[in-house]
Amino acid sequence: MIYKEEAYKIVGAVMKVHRELGCGFLEQVYQEALMIELQKPDIPFKREAPLSIIYNGIRLNK
């Protein structure tokens, strides 16, 4: 794995959010909590970065 240390930190942040909140909340709740956890150890990230998806040669809008 090329980014082993980075992946470990990211998975750790995700697991911490899951342990604290459990399941049943809307995506926005987990998104905000994960943003907080990623900021603590200075893990660089972009919130809701645009992503181009192509399906059968057609660009999806969502």
PyMOL CGO cylinders between C-alpha atoms (Angstrom):
from pymol import cmd
from pymol.cgo import CYLINDER

trace = [
    CYLINDER, 0.00, 0.00, 0.00, 1.46, 3.34, -1.06, 0.3, 1, 1, 1, 1, 1, 1,
    CYLINDER, 1.46, 3.34, -1.06, -0.23, 5.56, 1.55, 0.3, 1, 1, 1, 1, 1, 1,
    CYLINDER, -0.23, 5.56, 1.55, -0.38, 3.13, 4.47, 0.3, 1, 1, 1, 1, 1, 1,
    CYLINDER, -0.38, 3.13, 4.47, 0.05, 5.71, 7.23, 0.3, 1, 1, 1, 1, 1, 1,
    CYLINDER, 0.05, 5.71, 7.23, -2.46, 8.11, 5.68, 0.3, 1, 1, 1, 1, 1, 1,
    CYLINDER, -2.46, 8.11, 5.68, -5.01, 5.35, 5.15, 0.3, 1, 1, 1, 1, 1, 1,
    CYLINDER, -5.01, 5.35, 5.15, -4.59, 4.25, 8.78, 0.3, 1, 1, 1, 1, 1, 1,
    CYLINDER, -4.59, 4.25, 8.78, -5.34, 7.79, 10.02, 0.3, 1, 1, 1, 1, 1, 1,
    CYLINDER, -5.34, 7.79, 10.02, -8.39, 8.17, 7.77, 0.3, 1, 1, 1, 1, 1, 1,
    CYLINDER, -8.39, 8.17, 7.77, -9.86, 4.80, 8.73, 0.3, 1, 1, 1, 1, 1, 1,
    CYLINDER, -9.86, 4.80, 8.73, -9.20, 5.64, 12.38, 0.3, 1, 1, 1, 1, 1, 1,
    CYLINDER, -9.20, 5.64, 12.38, -11.14, 8.89, 12.04, 0.3, 1, 1, 1, 1, 1, 1,
    CYLINDER, -11.14, 8.89, 12.04, -14.05, 7.09, 10.35, 0.3, 1, 1, 1, 1, 1, 1,
    CYLINDER, -14.05, 7.09, 10.35, -14.13, 4.40, 13.04, 0.3, 1, 1, 1, 1, 1, 1,
    CYLINDER, -14.13, 4.40, 13.04, -14.10, 7.04, 15.80, 0.3, 1, 1, 1, 1, 1, 1,
    CYLINDER, -14.10, 7.04, 15.80, -17.13, 8.76, 14.26, 0.3, 1, 1, 1, 1, 1, 1,
    CYLINDER, -17.13, 8.76, 14.26, -18.90, 5.40, 13.95, 0.3, 1, 1, 1, 1, 1, 1,
    CYLINDER, -18.90, 5.40, 13.95, -18.17, 4.48, 17.58, 0.3, 1, 1, 1, 1, 1, 1,
    CYLINDER, -18.17, 4.48, 17.58, -19.41, 7.85, 18.83, 0.3, 1, 1, 1, 1, 1, 1,
    CYLINDER, -19.41, 7.85, 18.83, -22.55, 8.20, 16.72, 0.3, 1, 1, 1, 1, 1, 1,
    CYLINDER, -22.55, 8.20, 16.72, -23.49, 4.64, 15.81, 0.3, 1, 1, 1, 1, 1, 1,
    CYLINDER, -23.49, 4.64, 15.81, -25.99, 4.27, 12.99, 0.3, 1, 1, 1, 1, 1, 1,
    CYLINDER, -25.99, 4.27, 12.99, -29.26, 5.94, 12.11, 0.3, 1, 1, 1, 1, 1, 1,
    CYLINDER, -29.26, 5.94, 12.11, -28.31, 9.54, 11.39, 0.3, 1, 1, 1, 1, 1, 1,
    CYLINDER, -28.31, 9.54, 11.39, -28.51, 11.36, 8.09, 0.3, 1, 1, 1, 1, 1, 1,
    CYLINDER, -28.51, 11.36, 8.09, -25.40, 11.52, 5.92, 0.3, 1, 1, 1, 1, 1, 1,
    CYLINDER, -25.40, 11.52, 5.92, -24.87, 15.20, 6.75, 0.3, 1, 1, 1, 1, 1, 1,
    CYLINDER, -24.87, 15.20, 6.75, -24.37, 14.37, 10.44, 0.3, 1, 1, 1, 1, 1, 1,
    CYLINDER, -24.37, 14.37, 10.44, -21.62, 11.85, 9.70, 0.3, 1, 1, 1, 1, 1, 1,
    CYLINDER, -21.62, 11.85, 9.70, -20.09, 14.20, 7.14, 0.3, 1, 1, 1, 1, 1, 1,
    CYLINDER, -20.09, 14.20, 7.14, -19.77, 17.02, 9.68, 0.3, 1, 1, 1, 1, 1, 1,
    CYLINDER, -19.77, 17.02, 9.68, -18.43, 14.71, 12.39, 0.3, 1, 1, 1, 1, 1, 1,
    CYLINDER, -18.43, 14.71, 12.39, -15.86, 13.24, 10.01, 0.3, 1, 1, 1, 1, 1, 1,
    CYLINDER, -15.86, 13.24, 10.01, -14.79, 16.73, 8.97, 0.3, 1, 1, 1, 1, 1, 1,
    CYLINDER, -14.79, 16.73, 8.97, -14.07, 17.48, 12.65, 0.3, 1, 1, 1, 1, 1, 1,
    CYLINDER, -14.07, 17.48, 12.65, -12.07, 14.28, 13.06, 0.3, 1, 1, 1, 1, 1, 1,
    CYLINDER, -12.07, 14.28, 13.06, -10.02, 14.87, 9.90, 0.3, 1, 1, 1, 1, 1, 1,
    CYLINDER, -10.02, 14.87, 9.90, -9.13, 18.40, 11.02, 0.3, 1, 1, 1, 1, 1, 1,
    CYLINDER, -9.13, 18.40, 11.02, -7.70, 17.24, 14.37, 0.3, 1, 1, 1, 1, 1, 1,
    CYLINDER, -7.70, 17.24, 14.37, -4.57, 15.49, 13.00, 0.3, 1, 1, 1, 1, 1, 1,
    CYLINDER, -4.57, 15.49, 13.00, -4.34, 17.92, 10.05, 0.3, 1, 1, 1, 1, 1, 1,
    CYLINDER, -4.34, 17.92, 10.05, -5.42, 15.40, 7.42, 0.3, 1, 1, 1, 1, 1, 1,
    CYLINDER, -5.42, 15.40, 7.42, -5.96, 17.44, 4.24, 0.3, 1, 1, 1, 1, 1, 1,
    CYLINDER, -5.96, 17.44, 4.24, -9.34, 16.91, 2.58, 0.3, 1, 1, 1, 1, 1, 1,
    CYLINDER, -9.34, 16.91, 2.58, -11.91, 18.61, 0.36, 0.3, 1, 1, 1, 1, 1, 1,
    CYLINDER, -11.91, 18.61, 0.36, -15.51, 18.54, 1.48, 0.3, 1, 1, 1, 1, 1, 1,
    CYLINDER, -15.51, 18.54, 1.48, -17.82, 17.44, -1.34, 0.3, 1, 1, 1, 1, 1, 1,
    CYLINDER, -17.82, 17.44, -1.34, -15.25, 17.83, -4.10, 0.3, 1, 1, 1, 1, 1, 1,
    CYLINDER, -15.25, 17.83, -4.10, -16.75, 17.56, -7.59, 0.3, 1, 1, 1, 1, 1, 1,
    CYLINDER, -16.75, 17.56, -7.59, -16.35, 14.16, -9.21, 0.3, 1, 1, 1, 1, 1, 1,
    CYLINDER, -16.35, 14.16, -9.21, -17.01, 13.35, -12.84, 0.3, 1, 1, 1, 1, 1, 1,
    CYLINDER, -17.01, 13.35, -12.84, -18.65, 9.95, -13.33, 0.3, 1, 1, 1, 1, 1, 1,
    CYLINDER, -18.65, 9.95, -13.33, -18.99, 8.37, -16.77, 0.3, 1, 1, 1, 1, 1, 1,
    CYLINDER, -18.99, 8.37, -16.77, -21.47, 5.51, -17.26, 0.3, 1, 1, 1, 1, 1, 1,
    CYLINDER, -21.47, 5.51, -17.26, -21.63, 3.80, -20.66, 0.3, 1, 1, 1, 1, 1, 1,
    CYLINDER, -21.63, 3.80, -20.66, -19.97, 6.83, -22.21, 0.3, 1, 1, 1, 1, 1, 1,
    CYLINDER, -19.97, 6.83, -22.21, -22.50, 9.25, -20.69, 0.3, 1, 1, 1, 1, 1, 1,
    CYLINDER, -22.50, 9.25, -20.69, -21.54, 11.76, -17.99, 0.3, 1, 1, 1, 1, 1, 1,
    CYLINDER, -21.54, 11.76, -17.99, -23.82, 11.45, -14.95, 0.3, 1, 1, 1, 1, 1, 1,
    CYLINDER, -23.82, 11.45, -14.95, -25.13, 14.67, -13.37, 0.3, 1, 1, 1, 1, 1, 1,
    CYLINDER, -25.13, 14.67, -13.37, -25.37, 13.42, -9.78, 0.3, 1, 1, 1, 1, 1, 1,
]
cmd.load_cgo(trace, "trace")
